[in-house]
Amino acid sequence: DGKTVGACLDRNGLRPARYWRTVDDMVYVASE
């Protein structure tokens, strides 16, 4: 439906991640 975002942690939950929400409501998530 375009209104749900999901992300998973690695086994320890220690990897850094950043997210951006744009003015047109797009969400970008990046990790190493």
Steps between C-alpha positions, in 0.01 A plus 500: 500500500806728509450595865708236677876493557697209645862438594687213669785503748807286455577227755639747755300807405819708488529605135443871449215608277368835387167591356369795302142606445459727200247776450296269274486238781754258354713322762857388429692274739872431464740283694848364446 
